[in-house]
Amino acid sequence: MWADIRRLYHDSAAFAVALPILFSIPVILEFTQHVVEIDLGMFDGHRMAAALDNRRLTLGFAKTLALILPGYWFVRYMAWDRDAARAKRVVWPAAGLFAFQFVIQASFQWYALFGPSIAAAMALDGSSATYVSAASIALATIGGVYLTALFVAWPLGNASIGPLRSIAIMAGSFWRAIGYTIAGAVPLMAVHYALNYGAMGRPRALVWILLGLDALVVGFLALTTVGAHYLAAHHAAARKGVRLLPSSKID
């Protein structure tokens, strides 16, 4: 497993060098959001007011979409052993399958940012609201793990792995998938939060430097998060003797 995790971070760095324009998409959106946050005084003691500003929320949603996009290119990059030319191709049916799952994920992200909580929609409060919110997060996490094979196979152009087959593939690999997810997200998330909190109340020049570094960290985080999903699906599929790559030569 440790060899897989090392590969995840090495492949992320190689992707950033091989395909810098694609890598820069979430980086640019993250930095743009920081520009707005600085303008709102978020790092000068006005954190709460800035956090609820519509400009920041809108850019936050755009950034979330930008974080999903590498799910197409980086999965292909890892699956075809750093073949950059193959990874960046926008081909059918891979692009269409990814677009479908992109819309679904974008819809969930929009609701999470702008929609009411499930507890609020059910008119619950107090402990009932807490339990319902916790249960919804747990269900979303569990469901996401079991659909990992689908989310990985579709950008590769493999439409034969649907929801039920994905569940069957991931069965027995749940905790390993969680381990990959933690390894792919937590280290860079820690750096991300450290840079943001470290910028609070600092001289403006230092704020720009720290947030510029943070934008790069978020760019790598977009890769390592989806790359962790690839590792989980790849391991689970190998255990079940299933191919994630499409059987045809069209990719």
HELIX and SHEET records of a PDB file:
HELIX    1   1 TRP A    2  ALA A   18  1                                  17    
HELIX    2   2 PRO A   20  ASP A   39  1                                  20    
HELIX    3   3 MET A   42  ASP A   44  5                                   3    
HELIX    4   4 ARG A   47  ALA A   51  1                                   5    
HELIX    5   5 ASN A   54  ILE A   68  1                                  15    
HELIX    6   6 PRO A   70  ALA A   79  1                                  10    
HELIX    7   7 ALA A   84  ALA A   87  1                                   4    
HELIX    8   8 ALA A   94  PHE A  114  1                                  21    
HELIX    9   9 ILE A  118  ALA A  121  1                                   4    
HELIX   10  10 GLY A  126  TYR A  146  1                                  21    
HELIX   11  11 THR A  148  ALA A  153  1                                   6    
HELIX   12  12 TRP A  154  LEU A  156  5                                   3    
HELIX   13  13 PRO A  163  MET A  170  1                                   8    
HELIX   14  14 PHE A  174  GLY A  198  1                                  25    
HELIX   15  15 ARG A  204  LYS A  240  1                                  37    
END                                                                             
